Each structure stands twice: as C-alpha cells, then as structure tokens.
Amino acid sequence: MAYGLPPQRSLPQFLTSPRLGIYEDEHHKLWMVAKLESCSYSPVFNRLGSCLTVYLWQMTRFPQEPIPSSSTNFNCLPRTWRLDSMNTYWGTDSMLWRILDHSQFGDTEQLVLMLM
C-alpha cells in the first residue's frame, strides 16, 4: 500500500455519522467511507480471525459520481468514533479501532482504521 505525505491537520477528535457512509469531524469537515475491506487474517496482529478495515477520505470536493463501494452495507460501522489515544479510536460500537494510516494525497486526507 502506498502512503502519502503526513497531513497538515492533526487527527480528528470525533467523527460522527449524519448518514450512512459519511462522517463529520469537530471542525465540520466531511469524511466519506471510500473503501471497506474485510479479511479472515489480520496481518497487523499476526493472527487468524476476521478483521474490518475502513478507509475514510476527507476531501475539499466530493466526486460527482458515487464511489463504487457506495453500495456497501455500512451498518457494521459505528455512528461515532472518539480518538482514544494517538493510535486508536473508540467507537460507539464499544470496539477499539486501530489507526493504520493518516496521510494526505493532494487535496484528499486519508484515515485508515482497523477493527481490533
């Protein structure tokens, strides 16, 4: 996976979902779920078991056409994430989500979280 440059902003403290697939941070910036992946092996924790990884993009402009994963069922994601430490978010689903990446590609800021 290619990572971008470090973002100019710090990690959002809160991400709250006003509707499925969209989150809003404490600065009223919108983040969209760009990709949702599931797997049966967690390379981060070197163990068998299901994992869920979500890619969030905060962009200055949203694309006119929907992203292909927009038909994905986002009900497995929490309504709110709260920054718990410098490497985890605590979801309203009472689960910890590890921060795998926080980077920037041009105008797009990316935040990648994996369910622990």
C-alpha positions as CSV (number, residue, x, y, z in Angstrom):
1,M,0.0,0.0,0.0
2,A,1.4,3.4,-0.9
3,Y,1.1,6.1,1.7
4,G,1.0,9.8,1.1
5,L,2.5,12.7,3.0
6,P,1.7,13.5,6.6
7,P,-1.4,15.6,6.7
8,Q,-1.3,19.3,7.7
9,R,-4.0,18.8,10.3
10,S,-4.0,16.6,13.4
11,L,-6.2,13.6,13.8
12,P,-9.9,14.4,14.2
13,Q,-11.0,14.1,17.9
14,F,-14.5,12.9,16.9
15,L,-16.1,11.5,13.8
16,T,-20.0,11.4,13.8
17,S,-22.1,9.9,11.1
18,P,-25.0,12.1,10.0
19,R,-25.9,9.5,7.4
20,L,-24.5,6.1,6.2
21,G,-21.1,6.3,4.7
22,I,-20.5,10.0,5.7
23,Y,-18.8,11.3,8.9
24,E,-18.3,14.8,10.2
25,D,-15.5,15.8,12.5
26,E,-15.4,18.5,15.2
27,H,-14.3,21.1,12.6
28,H,-17.4,20.3,10.4
29,K,-15.2,18.7,7.8
30,L,-16.9,15.8,6.0
31,W,-15.3,12.4,5.6
32,M,-16.6,9.7,3.3
33,V,-16.1,6.0,3.5
34,A,-14.0,5.4,0.4
35,K,-13.5,1.7,0.9
36,L,-14.5,-1.0,3.4
37,E,-12.5,-4.3,3.5
38,S,-12.9,-7.5,5.4
39,C,-10.5,-10.3,5.7
40,S,-10.0,-13.5,7.7
41,Y,-6.4,-12.9,8.6
42,S,-5.1,-9.8,10.5
43,P,-1.5,-9.0,9.3
44,V,-1.2,-6.3,11.9
45,F,-1.8,-8.7,14.8
46,N,-0.4,-11.8,13.0
47,R,-3.4,-13.9,13.9
48,L,-6.4,-15.7,12.3
49,G,-9.8,-14.1,12.8
50,S,-11.9,-11.7,10.9
51,C,-10.8,-8.1,10.5
52,L,-12.5,-5.0,9.2
53,T,-10.7,-2.0,7.7
54,V,-12.3,1.2,6.7
55,Y,-10.7,3.9,4.5
56,L,-12.1,7.4,5.2
57,W,-11.3,10.3,2.9
58,Q,-11.7,14.0,3.8
59,M,-11.8,16.0,0.6
60,T,-12.2,19.6,-0.3
61,R,-14.6,18.5,-3.0
62,F,-16.7,15.3,-3.2
63,P,-16.8,13.4,-6.5
64,Q,-19.9,13.9,-8.7
65,E,-20.2,10.2,-9.3
66,P,-20.5,7.8,-6.4
67,I,-17.5,5.7,-5.4
68,P,-18.0,2.0,-6.4
69,S,-18.2,0.9,-2.7
70,S,-21.1,3.2,-2.1
71,S,-23.4,0.2,-2.4
72,T,-21.6,-1.5,0.5
73,N,-23.6,-2.0,3.7
74,F,-22.1,0.5,6.2
75,N,-24.3,-0.7,9.1
76,C,-21.2,-2.5,10.6
77,L,-19.6,0.9,11.3
78,P,-20.2,2.8,14.5
79,R,-22.2,6.0,14.5
80,T,-19.3,7.8,16.2
81,W,-15.6,7.4,16.7
82,R,-13.7,9.2,19.5
83,L,-9.9,9.5,19.5
84,D,-8.8,7.3,22.4
85,S,-5.0,7.6,22.0
86,M,-2.6,8.5,19.3
87,N,-3.2,5.2,17.6
88,T,-6.8,4.1,18.4
89,Y,-10.4,5.3,18.1
90,W,-13.1,4.1,20.4
91,G,-16.4,3.5,18.6
92,T,-20.0,3.7,19.9
93,D,-20.0,0.0,19.0
94,S,-17.8,-0.4,22.1
95,M,-14.9,-1.6,19.9
96,L,-11.4,-0.2,19.5
97,W,-10.3,0.7,16.0
98,R,-6.5,1.0,15.4
99,I,-5.2,3.8,13.2
100,L,-3.2,2.2,10.3
101,D,-2.6,5.4,8.3
102,H,-3.3,9.1,8.4
103,S,-1.9,10.7,5.3
104,Q,-2.6,13.2,2.5
105,F,-2.7,12.8,-1.3
106,G,-3.1,16.3,-2.9
107,D,-6.5,17.7,-1.6
108,T,-7.5,14.3,-0.1
109,E,-6.8,13.5,3.5
110,Q,-7.0,9.7,4.3
111,L,-7.6,8.0,7.6
112,V,-7.4,4.2,7.7
113,L,-8.9,2.3,10.7
114,M,-8.9,-1.4,11.5
115,L,-11.2,-3.0,14.0
116,M,-9.2,-4.6,16.8
